Every structure is written in structure tokens, then in C-alpha cells.
């Protein structure tokens, strides 16, 4: 499972999203510095650096399962 991390350079703030489309529910194309369609087409080439943001796909680290045997 991955998370999309967007760091806005000029605001000095980072945001985590569950999908690339979710980015544009909260931020505008002007905020990110790239159009939604362009980002969706270039998603295989992350990290992506624009003039306004750094967009990266990061894995979510989860606790390892403990299999209890009774």
C-alpha cells in the first residue's frame, strides 16, 4: 500500500493522500504546478518535481503481524 506525498515548496507544508486524484480534491492545479491529466500520465515517473511542489509515492509502513498459536 502506498501514499502520495505532496510537499508544497512555497507554503513549506506537506500533505499525504490515498490517490493521485485525491490530491486535486484538496489542492488546485496552480497549487501543485501541474495539471491533473499530466500527473496521472506521469505517475510512473515519481518523484516528480514542479516549480511549486514535490510529488512522491511512498510505502506505508505497518506493524508486522504476530501469528499467535495456542
N, C-alpha and C positions, 0 to 999 in steps of 0.2 A: 504494500500500500504506500502511496506517495502523497506528498503535499506540494502545492505550488506556492513558492515563497516569492513575494514581490517586495523589493526594497525600493522605496521612492527616494531618490537621491537628494532632491531639494528639500523635502519635508523631513528627511532623516528618520523615516518610520518604515517598519516592516510589517507585512501582512501575510497571513497564511490562508490558503484557500484549498478547498477539496477538488476543484477542477479549474481548467483554464477559462471556461465560460463563466464561472462564478466570479472571477476577477472583475468582469465588466458589469456585474450586478452592483458592485460597491465602488468601483473606480471608473473614471471616464477614459476614453482613448487618449485624451490630452494629458491626463494624469500619468498614464503609463508610457506614452510616447510611441504607441504602435496601435494599429487597427486590430480589431478582434479577428477578422478573417486572416490577416497576415500572421498573427500569433498562433492561430490554430494550424496553419500550414507549416509553420516553422517549429512546431512543438518538439520535433525530434532532434532539434539542434540546441537544446537548452544546456547550459545557461545562455541567456540572451541579454545583451546589454544595449539599452537605448540611451538617448540623451537624458531621459528622465527617470529611468528605472533599471533595476537588475532583476531579471526573472529567472528563477531556478526551480528545478524539480528535485525535491529531497525525500528520502525514505523516512517513514515514521518508524521510530524505534519503539518496540513494545516489549513488555516483560515476557520472558521466556516461560513457557508452560511448565508447571510441576505436575507430572503424572503420578498421582498417589495410588499406590497399590495396597489394598487392605487384605 
